[in-house]
Amino acid sequence: MDDLTWKEFERVDMRVGTILYAEEFKEAIKPAIKMTIDFGEEIGIKKSSAQITDHYNPQSLVGMQVAAVINFPKKQIGPFMSECLVTGFTQSDGSIILAVPQKGAINGSRLA
């Protein structure tokens, strides 16, 4: 894989947000959870869907902070419009562990 330049890395706008609401994405082909995430005043509220049901349920996600890329184009997933990409780490079994800050962070804080 080619190395990225600093300028290329800076184009990825990754921010922290707090999950306000989460629910099972019943219409999804693969098990997934729909989330509503607060990224603070400057960015606002965005929605996302993630295939994270191996380790998380909707109730466990509410109030959790997550890292998400907010400058990807919106993506239609069935009847749902995803507005950001919640990030995580793929495990050997294919499951995802969410990327979360170790301590509480200000919503909208950018990854440095």
C-alpha positions as CSV (number, residue, x, y, z in Angstrom):
1,M,0.0,0.0,0.0
2,D,1.3,3.5,-0.9
3,D,2.1,5.9,1.9
4,L,-0.4,8.8,2.4
5,T,0.8,12.4,2.4
6,W,-0.1,14.6,5.3
7,K,-2.3,16.6,2.9
8,E,-4.3,13.5,1.9
9,F,-4.8,12.5,5.6
10,E,-6.1,16.0,6.4
11,R,-8.9,15.5,3.9
12,V,-10.4,12.8,6.1
13,D,-12.7,14.7,8.5
14,M,-13.0,12.3,11.4
15,R,-15.0,13.6,14.4
16,V,-16.3,12.3,17.7
17,G,-20.0,12.3,18.4
18,T,-22.4,10.9,21.0
19,I,-25.1,8.4,20.0
20,L,-28.5,9.8,20.9
21,Y,-30.7,7.1,19.5
22,A,-30.1,3.6,18.1
23,E,-32.4,0.9,16.7
24,E,-32.3,-2.3,14.9
25,F,-32.2,-1.8,11.1
26,K,-34.9,-4.4,10.3
27,E,-34.8,-3.8,6.5
28,A,-31.1,-4.4,6.2
29,I,-29.9,-7.5,4.3
30,K,-27.2,-8.1,6.9
31,P,-27.9,-7.4,10.6
32,A,-27.2,-3.7,11.4
33,I,-28.0,-0.9,13.7
34,K,-29.2,2.6,12.7
35,M,-27.8,5.4,14.9
36,T,-28.5,9.1,15.3
37,I,-25.3,10.9,16.4
38,D,-24.7,14.4,17.8
39,F,-21.5,16.0,16.5
40,G,-22.0,19.3,18.3
41,E,-23.3,22.7,17.2
42,E,-21.0,23.2,14.2
43,I,-21.8,19.9,12.5
44,G,-25.1,18.9,14.1
45,I,-26.9,15.6,14.0
46,K,-26.1,12.9,11.5
47,K,-27.4,9.4,10.9
48,S,-25.5,6.2,10.2
49,S,-25.9,2.5,9.9
50,A,-23.3,-0.1,11.0
51,Q,-23.0,-3.9,11.0
52,I,-22.0,-4.1,14.6
53,T,-24.6,-6.4,16.1
54,D,-22.1,-9.1,17.1
55,H,-20.9,-6.9,20.0
56,Y,-23.5,-4.2,20.5
57,N,-27.3,-3.8,20.8
58,P,-29.2,-0.6,20.4
59,Q,-29.6,0.0,24.1
60,S,-25.9,-0.4,24.8
61,L,-25.0,2.3,22.2
62,V,-27.1,5.2,23.5
63,G,-24.8,7.7,25.2
64,M,-21.6,6.1,23.8
65,Q,-19.1,8.4,21.9
66,V,-17.9,7.1,18.6
67,A,-15.4,8.3,15.9
68,A,-16.9,8.8,12.5
69,V,-15.9,10.2,9.1
70,I,-18.3,13.0,8.3
71,N,-17.1,14.1,4.8
72,F,-18.0,11.0,2.8
73,P,-20.9,11.4,0.4
74,K,-24.3,10.3,1.8
75,K,-25.1,6.7,1.0
76,Q,-28.6,5.2,0.5
77,I,-28.9,1.8,2.3
78,G,-32.3,0.4,1.4
79,P,-34.8,2.9,2.9
80,F,-32.2,4.6,5.0
81,M,-29.8,7.5,4.2
82,S,-26.4,7.1,5.9
83,E,-24.8,10.5,6.4
84,C,-21.5,9.5,8.1
85,L,-19.2,6.4,8.5
86,V,-18.9,5.2,12.0
87,T,-15.4,3.6,12.4
88,G,-14.3,0.4,14.0
89,F,-11.8,-2.4,13.9
90,T,-12.4,-5.7,12.1
91,Q,-11.7,-8.7,14.2
92,S,-10.5,-12.1,13.0
93,D,-14.1,-13.4,13.0
94,G,-15.3,-10.5,10.9
95,S,-17.0,-8.7,13.8
96,I,-16.5,-5.0,14.4
97,I,-15.3,-3.3,17.6
98,L,-16.1,0.4,17.5
99,A,-13.4,3.1,17.6
100,V,-14.2,5.2,20.7
101,P,-12.3,7.8,22.7
102,Q,-10.8,6.6,26.0
103,K,-12.2,9.6,27.8
104,G,-15.2,11.9,27.2
105,A,-14.5,14.3,24.3
106,I,-16.3,17.4,23.1
107,N,-18.8,16.4,20.4
108,G,-17.4,17.5,17.0
109,S,-13.8,17.3,18.1
110,R,-11.6,16.4,15.1
111,L,-9.2,13.5,15.1
112,A,-5.6,14.9,15.3
